[in-house]
Amino acid sequence: MKNILVLIHDDAGQEARLQVALDIARAMDGHLNCVDITMVPMLVSDYVSMGGGAMLLGDEQAAESANGARIRARLEREDVPFTWQDMTGDAATCLKEAARLVDLVVLNRVFDKALYPNMADLVGAMLTEGDVPVLAVPENARGLNVGGRALIAWDGSKDAEAALKTALPLLAHASEVTLLYADDGSITIPAEQGAIYLGRHGIPATVRREETGTDRPGTVILVEAATNADYLVMGGYGHARWLEAIFGGTTEKLLARSPVPVFLAHHR
C-alpha cells in the first residue's frame, strides 16, 4: 500500500481526506498521489443556454486554483513525498483515470449537507468500475489511528475476501483485529478461516459472532464499529449498486452512517 491517491477539492471533507491519507502514507512509508479536480458543476439547462455555465466553471476553476496552491504549499512542509495532478471534468471519470496504478483511494463516505460531489456515488464508481479499494472517511475525521483497532465485517462473500486480502498492509499495523459476523444463517465460509488466513500473515485475529435477531447485519456492524473499532474493513456492493440504492443494503448503510473510516473492496 505504497501509492495512495487522495482527492483534492475545496469541499467539506477535504481536511478529513488529507489527514487520513497522510497518516497512512507515514505508516506505510508511502507516496501521496494528489489529484486536484476542478469539477464541472451540475447546471440547470436554461442557465447553461444563457451562458451561465462558462461563468460557473470559471468560478470553480478560480476557487480550485487557489485551493490547490494552499494545499501544495502545506504538503511541501509535510514529511511525506507527493506528486500532483490537475484535472477538470466529471469527478468519477477523472478519479478512475488517475487511479489506474494506485493501491488505495481516500474519499469521504458521504457529505451531510452537500449534493455535489456525491461521495457515495464516487465510492461506488471507484469500487465497481475503477477496480481499486477505497477508504471512505467521515467528513469530520482528523486522522486515522493506523495502529488502532480494526473491525472486519465478515459475510463469507468474495467481496469480503477481497477486502481482507487488500487490507493486509493496513491490518499488519493494527493493535487488535476482530472478524465480526452477524449470524443470519447465510455464511458459507466461516470467519475462522479468515482468522487462519490472517494468522499465516502474522496478524493475530479474534472472531466474534453476533446474532442478528430482528436487526439487519448493517445495524449490528454499526454498533460494533461505534464502540470497538478505529476503522472498519468490509466488502463493498455485494449486490448491484442500483439494487442497494432502491432496497437498501449494508454498503449503503455503512457509507451513510459509519462513525469510523470504512475500508472497502469489491470482487470483480
PESULVEN-V336310 format. One record per residue. N is the residue number from 0. SS is DSSP state (helix for helix, strand for strand, loop for the rest). PSI is psi as a letter, one per 30 degrees, with the letter a starting at -180 (* if undefined). NEAR is the number of other C-alpha atoms within 10 Angstrom. Layout:
N;SS;PSI;NEAR
N;SS;PSI;NEAR
This chain:
0;loop;i;18
1;loop;f;17
2;strand;j;19
3;strand;j;24
4;strand;k;26
5;strand;k;24
6;strand;k;22
7;strand;k;26
8;loop;k;23
9;loop;i;19
10;loop;a;14
11;loop;f;15
12;loop;g;23
13;helix;e;18
14;helix;e;19
15;helix;e;21
16;helix;e;29
17;helix;e;22
18;helix;e;15
19;helix;e;24
20;helix;e;29
21;helix;e;24
22;helix;e;18
23;helix;e;23
24;helix;e;21
25;helix;e;17
26;helix;e;17
27;helix;g;17
28;loop;h;13
29;loop;a;19
30;strand;k;21
31;strand;k;24
32;strand;j;23
33;strand;k;23
34;strand;j;21
35;strand;j;24
36;strand;k;24
37;strand;j;26
38;strand;k;20
39;loop;k;18
40;loop;l;15
41;loop;k;13
42;loop;k;11
43;loop;k;10
44;helix;e;10
45;helix;e;10
46;helix;e;10
47;helix;e;13
48;helix;f;9
49;loop;g;9
50;loop;g;10
51;helix;f;15
52;helix;e;19
53;helix;e;13
54;helix;e;11
55;helix;e;16
56;helix;e;18
57;helix;e;14
58;helix;e;13
59;helix;e;18
60;helix;e;17
61;helix;e;13
62;helix;e;14
63;helix;e;21
64;helix;e;17
65;helix;e;11
66;helix;e;16
67;helix;e;22
68;helix;e;10
69;helix;e;11
70;helix;e;18
71;helix;e;16
72;helix;e;10
73;helix;e;10
74;helix;f;16
75;helix;f;11
76;loop;f;8
77;loop;l;11
78;loop;g;10
79;loop;k;16
80;loop;k;15
81;strand;l;19
82;strand;l;12
83;strand;k;13
84;strand;k;11
85;strand;k;14
86;strand;l;15
87;strand;k;15
88;strand;a;14
89;loop;k;15
90;helix;e;21
91;helix;e;21
92;helix;e;15
93;helix;e;18
94;helix;e;23
95;helix;e;18
96;helix;e;10
97;helix;f;19
98;loop;g;21
99;loop;f;11
100;loop;h;11
101;loop;l;17
102;loop;f;16
103;strand;k;25
104;strand;k;29
105;strand;j;23
106;strand;l;30
107;strand;l;28
108;loop;e;29
109;loop;l;25
110;loop;k;19
111;loop;f;11
112;loop;g;7
113;loop;k;11
114;loop;f;10
115;loop;k;13
116;loop;k;19
117;loop;j;15
118;helix;e;21
119;helix;e;18
120;helix;e;16
121;helix;e;20
122;helix;e;27
123;helix;e;21
124;helix;e;18
125;helix;e;22
126;helix;e;23
127;helix;f;18
128;loop;e;14
129;loop;f;20
130;loop;h;16
131;loop;k;23
132;loop;l;26
133;strand;k;28
134;strand;j;23
135;strand;j;28
136;strand;k;27
137;loop;k;23
138;loop;f;21
139;loop;g;16
140;loop;k;18
141;loop;h;15
142;loop;l;18
143;loop;k;20
144;loop;i;18
145;loop;e;21
146;loop;g;15
147;loop;a;16
148;strand;k;20
149;strand;k;25
150;strand;k;28
151;strand;j;30
152;strand;j;25
153;loop;k;30
154;loop;g;25
155;loop;g;18
156;loop;l;15
157;helix;e;17
158;helix;e;21
159;helix;e;23
160;helix;e;20
161;helix;e;19
162;helix;e;25
163;helix;e;25
164;helix;e;15
165;helix;f;20
166;loop;f;21
167;helix;e;15
168;helix;e;14
169;helix;e;17
170;helix;f;25
171;loop;f;17
172;loop;f;18
173;loop;k;20
174;loop;f;15
175;strand;k;19
176;strand;k;23
177;strand;k;22
178;strand;j;21
179;strand;k;20
180;strand;k;23
181;strand;j;23
182;strand;j;15
183;loop;g;15
184;loop;g;8
185;loop;f;9
186;loop;k;14
187;loop;e;9
188;loop;j;14
189;loop;l;13
190;helix;f;23
191;helix;e;15
192;helix;e;12
193;helix;e;21
194;helix;e;20
195;helix;e;15
196;helix;e;16
197;helix;e;19
198;helix;e;13
199;helix;f;9
200;loop;g;12
201;loop;g;10
202;loop;j;18
203;loop;k;18
204;loop;k;22
205;strand;l;16
206;strand;k;18
207;strand;k;14
208;strand;k;12
209;strand;k;14
210;strand;k;14
211;loop;e;17
212;loop;b;11
213;loop;f;8
214;loop;k;11
215;loop;l;14
216;helix;e;21
217;helix;e;19
218;helix;e;17
219;helix;e;18
220;helix;e;24
221;helix;e;19
222;helix;e;13
223;helix;e;15
224;helix;e;24
225;helix;f;14
226;helix;f;10
227;helix;g;15
228;loop;l;21
229;loop;f;21
230;strand;l;25
231;strand;k;28
232;strand;k;25
233;strand;l;25
234;strand;k;28
235;loop;k;30
236;loop;i;22
237;loop;f;18
238;loop;l;11
239;loop;k;10
240;helix;e;18
241;helix;e;10
242;helix;e;11
243;helix;e;16
244;helix;e;12
245;helix;e;8
246;helix;f;8
247;loop;l;12
248;loop;l;20
249;helix;e;21
250;helix;e;22
251;helix;e;19
252;helix;e;17
253;helix;e;24
254;helix;e;24
255;helix;e;15
256;helix;f;14
257;loop;k;22
258;loop;f;23
259;loop;l;23
260;strand;k;27
261;strand;j;28
262;strand;k;25
263;strand;k;30
264;strand;l;31
265;loop;k;26
266;loop;k;19
267;loop;*;10
